Amino acid sequence: MRRNSVLAAGLLIGSTLAACGTTEPRETAWPDGLTAYVDQTRLQRNTGDAYVRLINDTGTPIEVSRLEVGSDRFRARWAGSEPVDPEMDFDFDMPSGKCGEGGAAELTITWRSAGDDAGEWRTSTGEAEDRYANVDRLLDRDCAERTLTEAAEITVGEPRTEGAGKQSVFVLPVTFAPTGALPDVTFDGWEGTVLFQLDPGTPTWPRSTPVPMTGEPTTLELRVLPARCDPHALADDKVGSLFRIHVGGPDVPDDASYFLPLTKAQKTALYDFLPLHCGWE
């Protein structure tokens, strides 16, 4: 169950426990029958936001006024007032994550029994499982981006189109200028999307030779072809411009990657290329 009010309440990061009254909540064991997960929706994967889902099988409705969720890779909070009967999602802004392993997190909630006979406020600490590894992948993405952008200054150049019609290729030059800060870090190649595939000759993960972030600036070309030419694929697309950059390094998890940041103009040029190549005009 998802509600916009939960997201609005989640923005109250700096709020106090005023919603809980003036009495300090009592620490108690995690309630039997209350299950917690940390996860992302598909749309949140474009924004970096996440949520905690509480599933209440305790037999009694409860009200939650605060959550603190985190691990050695991230830490975030939510504050507001929401019932959990039988379940509720609590959206929060995910901070930039650190390198490490796993996405499971420790979760501390401030809660009480809900209803006419509302009980005293309590705090309990348990584990929020990352059951689909979505948060782990998000944190790995942050790790990859943090590492590569520290190792090199990355500049995406002006897009161009080579050839015409079915023989055309969309080309985006990307320059890596090593900073010298992390010489063991490598660029391991790009990955295509559901809407676009990579032209042969493009450094493609996992087949391409890693490029170390050392020495002089290097310009590599992201060369793109449509993966499909049916018009409804473009109309329904939400992630077609999210080309993954794969990164290697001593502290970077295997297969870690992040999305190549494109400007609005670069995305527009990419999507304008599709009908020209496919012959829709």
N, C-alpha and C positions, 0 to 999 in steps of 0.2 A: 504494500500500500504506500503510495507516494503522494505527498501534498505539498503545494507551493508554500504553504505557511511554514512548513518545516525548514525549507531553505531560507526563508526570511529570518526565522528565529536563529538559524545557524550563524547568521552574520553578527550576532551579539557576542563576539569572541571575548571582549573585555569585561563583560558583565560580571557582577558578583553573585553571591548566593542569596541575594535579596528575595528572590522568588521562594526561597525555602524558609523564609521567616528569619527571626533573629537568633534562633537556637542553632548551634553548630550541629550538623548532621552526625548521627551515630554510625560508627564503622561496624558493618556486619558482613557475614560471609555472602558470597555470591548466591542469589536465590536459586534454589533447585527448580529446574524447568524453564529457566530463562536462558536463551541461546543468543549469541552475538556473532555477527559476521561483519567484515569490512570488505567493501566491494566498490565497483564502478558500474554505471550504466553505459551503454554503447555511446550515447551522446556525451557523457562525461569524459570519455577517453579523448575527446577533442579539446576539452577545457582544462583537464587536470584535476577536476573536483572529484570527490568520492563520497561515500556514505557509510554509516553504520546501520545495520539492520538488527533490530531486537525482535525476537519471536518469543511470545509469552505463553508458556504452557504451565504456568504455576497454579492455575485455577483461580487466580484473583487478578483483576485489572490493576495495573500500576500506572503511575504518572512519573515521568522523568523530567528533571529540570536542568540537568547538566551532564555532559559527557566529556571525558578527557581520554583521548586515544593516541597511542604512539608506541614507538620502539626505538632502537638505536639508529633507525633510518629516518624517522619523521615524528612529529608531534603536533597535534591539533586539538581544538576544543569546539564544543557546541554548547549553547545556553538558550533556554527558552522554557516552554512548558508544553508537553505533549503526552497524551495517554498511549499506552502500549496494550492494545486489546483487540485482536490477539497479536498484532505486529505493527511495527512502525519503522520507517527509514528516516535517519537523521543525516541530512546533507551537510558537508563541511568543505571549506576551501583547503585543499591539500597543499602544504608548503613544498618547496623544492626538496626532493629526497636525497639521501646520501647513498653512497655505494655500500653494499652489504649483501646479505642473503635473506630471502623470504619476505613475505608481506604481512604475516600475522602480527597482531599488535596486542598490547595490554590495554584493557579498557576499564576505566573507573566511571561509575554512574552515580548520580545523586537521584534518589527515587523514594517513593512512598506508595502505600496501598491507595488506590483511587476509590471514588464513590462517596456515598453519603458519610461513611465512617472512615474518612481518610486518616491514615496512620501518620506516625512521625517520619520526618525525613531521615534517610540513611544514605551512606555511601558504601558501595561494594565494588570490588575489583575482580575482574575475570579476564578471559582471553577472547578476542575477536578473531575468528578464523578467516583467513583469506582463501576460501574454498575453491575459487576458480583461478587463483593466482593473478587476478587482474591488478591488484595493488602491487604485487611483486613486480609485474611487468612495468607498471607506471614508475615505480622507484628505480628500476633498472634503466628506464628511459631517461629519468633525471640524472642518474649517474653517468650515463653515456654522454649526455649533452654537457654536463658540468665538466667532464674530463676532457672531451675534445675541444671545447671552446677555451679551456685553460691552456691546452697544448698548442692551439693555433687560432689565429684570427681568420674567420671564414667569411668570404664575400661572395654573394650570388650575383652574377653579372646579368647583362641584358639578354633576354631570350631572342632566339631567331629561328626561322624555319628554313631548312635546306630541302630542295627539290619541290615537286608539285604533285598534287593528287595522291594516289596510292603509294607513290615513291617518296613522299615527303617525310621528314623527320623533324621533330621539335628538339631544339638544342638549348641547354641551359649551362653556361660555363660557371664553375664553382672554383674559387681560388682558396687554397689553404696556405697561410703564411705562418710557419712555426714560430712560437714564442720562445722556445728553448726551455720552457718550464717543465715539460713532461716528455722527454725524448723517447721514452719507451711506449708511448701511445701511438696507435696506428689507425688510419682510415681503412676500413675493411670492405667497403663497397656499398652501393645503393641497393634498394629492393623496390620492385615495382608495386603498383596498387591494383585494386580491382578494376580500375578504368584504363590504366596505362601500363604497358609493358616496356621493358628496357631494350633498346636497340643493341644488336650484337656489337661488341667493341666497347660498350659502356662498362666501367668497373662495377661488376654485379656480385653481390654477396650470395653464396659463400665461395664462389669460384675465383674471384679476383685476387691478385697478390696484394697483401696489405701494404699500404703506403705509410712509412714512418713520418712522424711530425718533426722532422729535423731538416736542416739545410735551408735552401732557398725556397721561396714561394712556388707552389705547384698549382697549375690550373688543370682541372679535370672536367670533362664534359658529361653531363647527364643527358643522354640522348634517348628520346621517348617516342614510342609508337602507341596507337590505340590498342587496348587489349580486346576491344569489341566495338562494333559500329552500329548497334541498335540504338535509336534515339532515346528510348525510355531509360536506358542505362545512365545517360547523362542527366535526364530529368530526375531520376531517383537518387542521384549520387550525393553522398555526404562526406566521403573519405577519399575520393579519387585523386586528390592532390597531395596526399600525405605520403611522400616518399621517405622511406626509412634510411637513415645513415647508420651503418654498423661501425662500431668502435671496438678496438682491442686495447688492452693494457693490463698491467699487473693487478689492479684493484677492480677491473671492470668485469661483471659477470659474463659468462659465455653467451653469445648471441645478442648482447645488449645493443640497443639502437635507439635513435630518437628521430623525430620528424624534421626534415629539412625545412627551415622557416622560409616561406615565400611571401612576398608582398602581394597586395591586392592586384596590382598591375601584372605581376608575374603569373598569378593564378588565372587572371582573365585571359592572358595570352595563351596559356596552356589549354584552357577550355575552348577558346576560339579556334585552336588548331584542330580539334576533333572533327567538327563538321567539314572543314576544308579537306582534311585527309580522307574522310569517309564519303565525301561527295554528296552531302545533304543539301548543298546550295548550287 
